[in-house]
Amino acid sequence: MRFRRTKDTPTSLKEWMVSLLNPKLRKQAESFLALDSISFRIDPGEIVGIIGTNGSGKSTLLKIISGVLPPSSGVVFADRRKIELLTLGTGFDLELTGRENVYLNGALIGFTKRGLDRKYDSIVSFAELSDFMDEKVRNYSSGMVSRLAFSIATSKSTPRILILDEVLSVGDRFFREKSERRIREMIQSGSTVLIVSHSTQVIRSLCTRVLWIERGKLRADGDPDTVCRAYETMGKV
Ligand SMILES: Nc1ncnc2c1ncn2[C@@H]1O[C@H](COP(=O)(O)OP(=O)(O)OP(=O)(O)O)[C@@H](O)[C@H]1O
């Protein structure tokens, strides 16, 4: 997967003046290879963890698999109708209330208005935010925003292929335990699962196989303990 990135964004008045005088500089873009020749197959029923350092390409890979991003080259064979990609907080508007955001965010992930009317109370009670639903989300703490986002994202019935992008480890310790329980239930009733997480503890406890992506390349593919141990010892002498 290759991205075009603009470079040399002016950081001072002087640089800005120079870029104004030289339009070529303003439009300079570089090509960046975010994923490089990655190839693997996932069979139904597998629970696959994806690990890697920041910026290694994990979310890009999930977006390509789920069809949010078209790959610049290569192909993905997957039945997209069966895929659900869960990410947190996309489509939240901080100037709207919690209640309004449930409807806005819910609509973005495919709920109908009637479906949301039916689920509204359980979404709010899972997030434990019933006293705050008429407050603007701007006034929420970051943990409260994550709790509401998690509760909305996980309230749909489990799809055949579930893709989770960093949805665990949100909120305080009590909410984390509760959200992990919910994810376990979803995993048990869903057939195939892909999970991106920075927690090798979570990956070890949930997955049957792990892919380690580093600098856009597939560095390892194997059983959770072996791959997580190699990842954890990376950089250690
Ligand atoms: N739309 C985009 N345009 C340009 N570059 C992008 C775009 N999306 C991602 N990138 C770049 O691709 C690389 C991989 O990003 P990605 O979000 O997939 O990493 P990640 O492994 O999920 O990181 P993290 O663990 O920090 O969430 C990064 O260098 C990022 O800057």
The ligand as an SDF file (V2000), in Angstrom:
LIG
                    3D

 31 33  0  0  0  0  0  0  0  0999 V2000
   -4.1160    8.2980    4.6750 N   0  0  0  0  0  0  0  0  0  0  0  0
   -2.7940    8.2690    4.8580 C   0  0  0  0  0  0  0  0  0  0  0  0
   -1.9870    9.0680    4.1440 N   0  0  0  0  0  0  0  0  0  0  0  0
   -0.6400    9.0340    4.3120 C   0  0  0  0  0  0  0  0  0  0  0  0
   -0.0050    8.2210    5.1840 N   0  0  0  0  0  0  0  0  0  0  0  0
   -0.7650    7.4080    5.9260 C   0  0  0  0  0  0  0  0  0  0  0  0
   -2.1980    7.3860    5.8160 C   0  0  0  0  0  0  0  0  0  0  0  0
   -2.6860    6.4630    6.6920 N   0  0  0  0  0  0  0  0  0  0  0  0
   -1.6080    5.9440    7.3260 C   0  0  0  0  0  0  0  0  0  0  0  0
   -0.4650    6.5070    6.8610 N   0  0  0  0  0  0  0  0  0  0  0  0
    0.9010    6.1750    7.2830 C   0  0  0  0  0  0  0  0  0  0  0  0
    1.0660    4.7640    7.1540 O   0  0  0  0  0  0  0  0  0  0  0  0
    1.8300    4.2710    8.2370 C   0  0  0  0  0  0  0  0  0  0  0  0
    1.0690    3.1520    8.9130 C   0  0  0  0  0  0  0  0  0  0  0  0
   -0.0440    3.7340    9.6010 O   0  0  0  0  0  0  0  0  0  0  0  0
   -1.0560    2.8360   10.4390 P   0  0  0  0  0  0  0  0  0  0  0  0
   -2.1040    3.7470   10.9990 O   0  0  0  0  0  0  0  0  0  0  0  0
   -1.5090    1.6990    9.6040 O   0  0  0  0  0  0  0  0  0  0  0  0
   -0.1060    2.3100   11.6050 O   0  0  0  0  0  0  0  0  0  0  0  0
   -0.4500    1.4580   12.8920 P   0  0  0  0  0  0  0  0  0  0  0  0
    0.4640    0.2860   12.8950 O   0  0  0  0  0  0  0  0  0  0  0  0
   -1.9160    1.1710   12.9640 O   0  0  0  0  0  0  0  0  0  0  0  0
   -0.0090    2.4850   14.0320 O   0  0  0  0  0  0  0  0  0  0  0  0
   -0.5100    2.6810   15.5580 P   0  0  0  0  0  0  0  0  0  0  0  0
   -0.0370    1.4850   16.3290 O   0  0  0  0  0  0  0  0  0  0  0  0
    0.2200    3.9140   15.9640 O   0  0  0  0  0  0  0  0  0  0  0  0
   -2.0020    2.8510   15.5440 O   0  0  0  0  0  0  0  0  0  0  0  0
    2.1550    5.4500    9.1330 C   0  0  0  0  0  0  0  0  0  0  0  0
    3.4640    5.9000    8.8420 O   0  0  0  0  0  0  0  0  0  0  0  0
    1.1300    6.4850    8.7590 C   0  0  0  0  0  0  0  0  0  0  0  0
    1.6500    7.7840    8.9060 O   0  0  0  0  0  0  0  0  0  0  0  0
  1  2  1  0
  2  3  1  0
  2  7  2  0
  3  4  2  0
  4  5  1  0
  5  6  2  0
  6  7  1  0
  6 10  1  0
  7  8  1  0
  8  9  2  0
  9 10  1  0
 10 11  1  0
 11 12  1  0
 11 30  1  0
 12 13  1  0
 13 14  1  0
 13 28  1  0
 14 15  1  0
 15 16  1  0
 16 17  2  0
 16 18  1  0
 16 19  1  0
 19 20  1  0
 20 21  2  0
 20 22  1  0
 20 23  1  0
 23 24  1  0
 24 25  2  0
 24 26  1  0
 24 27  1  0
 28 29  1  0
 28 30  1  0
 30 31  1  0
M  END
$$$$
